[in-house]
Amino acid sequence: MPQVLHLLKSERQEHARSVIRKQSQDPDTSFSVVLIHGVPAPDLPPQVTVYRLNEDGPTAQPGHLTDSKILDLIFSADQVIS
């Protein structure tokens, strides 16, 4: 199953949200979103997995990614959109 990863770096996400909603209608593709720099979580379809980049040091909080984990997601994705 192809994997698409979106990296959201800005609070201005209208275009990104519409692209993610449209893309996530494909049942044969896995979608993930990583929120960076305190970006608020957007309203996304339930089939989209949302993560937050941990900004408090090397220990990840639940639902937060460490730098090494985000790199794992990036390199395992078939497509990365920033």
C-alpha positions in Angstrom: 0.0 0.0 0.0 1.5 3.4 -1.0 2.2 5.8 1.9 1.8 9.6 1.6 3.2 11.8 4.3 2.3 15.5 4.7 4.4 17.8 6.8 2.4 20.8 8.1 4.7 23.7 9.2 2.3 26.7 9.1 -1.0 27.6 10.7 -2.2 28.6 7.2 -3.3 25.2 6.1 -6.4 25.7 3.9 -4.8 24.4 0.8 -3.1 21.5 2.5 -6.3 20.4 4.2 -8.2 20.3 0.9 -5.4 18.3 -0.8 -5.3 15.8 2.1 -9.1 15.4 2.1 -9.2 14.8 -1.6 -6.2 12.4 -1.5 -7.5 10.5 1.5 -10.5 9.3 -0.5 -8.2 6.7 -2.1 -8.8 3.6 -0.1 -5.5 2.0 -1.4 -3.2 4.6 0.1 -2.1 5.2 3.7 -2.0 8.9 4.8 -0.1 10.5 7.7 0.3 14.1 8.7 3.1 15.5 10.9 2.5 18.8 12.7 5.6 20.9 13.1 6.4 23.9 15.3 3.2 24.0 17.3 0.9 23.9 14.3 -2.7 23.3 15.5 -4.3 20.0 14.5 -6.5 20.5 11.5 -9.9 18.8 11.1 -9.0 15.8 8.9 -10.7 12.5 7.9 -10.4 9.7 10.4 -8.3 7.5 8.1 -5.5 10.1 8.3 -2.9 9.4 11.1 -1.8 12.6 12.7 1.5 13.0 14.6 3.2 16.0 16.3 6.9 16.6 16.2 8.2 16.5 19.8 9.8 19.9 20.5 10.7 19.2 24.2 13.9 17.2 23.7 14.7 13.6 22.8 11.9 11.9 24.9 8.7 11.7 22.9 5.3 12.3 24.6 2.4 10.0 23.5 1.4 10.9 19.9 4.7 12.9 19.5 7.6 11.9 17.3 11.3 12.2 18.0 13.6 13.4 15.2 14.6 9.8 14.4 11.0 8.6 14.2 10.1 11.5 11.8 13.1 10.5 9.6 11.8 6.9 9.6 8.4 8.1 8.4 10.0 10.3 5.7 12.2 7.5 4.3 9.4 4.9 4.4 6.9 7.2 2.6 6.4 6.9 -1.1 5.5 10.6 -1.3 6.4 13.4 1.1 4.6 16.7 0.8 5.7 19.8 2.7 
